[in-house]
């Protein structure tokens, strides 16, 4: 596992898609490897909902020396998204104009905003173009947005277990999680940073999320109807409680809602004449990857995304990860994910 120190870029200001202006914007990032003399080996990894810039840690087996995204060959960059809480500016950040956390005053952030900020980061790092942009789940939303927003900047694109526009099912799950947080009295409309915050509601939201990230088969095989040692509850209940508390200890509820909202409103066809017209902007080679047991972004939706790209004339391939792990298989099945990415890169690189 490769170690890399997280760095922070500070931009004097950044204009959002909504027109809001953020000042002293921080972008937390990690860069592995070296940009070659021609600037043609840069790879951008986009993280999922509760991820961070440390791609070599959470995607060990995919990012690192001699792995699919070989840091001895590629210059691999990953940044914490705008609206996040792990080094980049988000609702918990101090507003330089007030000296207090943004809280409820933090403006709406879109997937496009995240991509535009990543583009600014790459410019600051001297990256002239991307050999590849890749990401799973919310990271996949960013990856395909990259291919549409900056077509001449991106040569290859791999969205995994993702979408071109969020489905009604995904929005429904996000709304259930959002309600769990906002119904907690400690939410206080988003202005809770002088206290503990909506811990119970946030933990409940994560429980809902974990149910969507796993499959029926996995839950049955791992837990079934087994109870805890004292028979006070079922093991599946203990599992969900553990993951709820684990996220509460490391993430911010305000950021969680900020990013859920960005995902809900993601639609690459918005203000571009619709989905097909937007897809026609893409010049990159695309590998769209689904997961056969994914309940959040089901494989039928993944194949539909691939077929939409074909109709738009995009050079595109489709691959599917076979796993009992559900949506999170792209993180858990590192070997299979790595081989899928390797095969694609070997083909397009000749």
Secondary structure as UniProt FT lines:
FT   STRAND          7..15
FT   TURN            17..18
FT   STRAND          21..32
FT   TURN            37..38
FT   STRAND          42..46
FT   TURN            49..50
FT   HELIX           55..58
FT   TURN            59..62
FT   STRAND          63..64
FT   TURN            65..66
FT   STRAND          69..70
FT   TURN            71..73
FT   STRAND          75..79
FT   TURN            82..83
FT   TURN            91..92
FT   STRAND          94..95
FT   TURN            96..99
FT   STRAND          100..101
FT   HELIX           103..105
FT   HELIX           111..124
FT   TURN            125..126
FT   STRAND          132..136
FT   HELIX           138..149
FT   HELIX           151..153
FT   STRAND          156..160
FT   HELIX           168..182
FT   HELIX           185..190
FT   TURN            193..194
FT   HELIX           199..213
FT   HELIX           216..222
FT   TURN            223..225
FT   TURN            229..230
FT   HELIX           235..248
FT   TURN            249..250
FT   HELIX           253..264
FT   TURN            268..273
FT   HELIX           275..279
FT   TURN            280..281
FT   STRAND          285..291
FT   TURN            292..293
FT   HELIX           299..311
FT   TURN            312..313
FT   STRAND          316..321
FT   HELIX           326..328
FT   HELIX           329..332
FT   HELIX           334..348
//
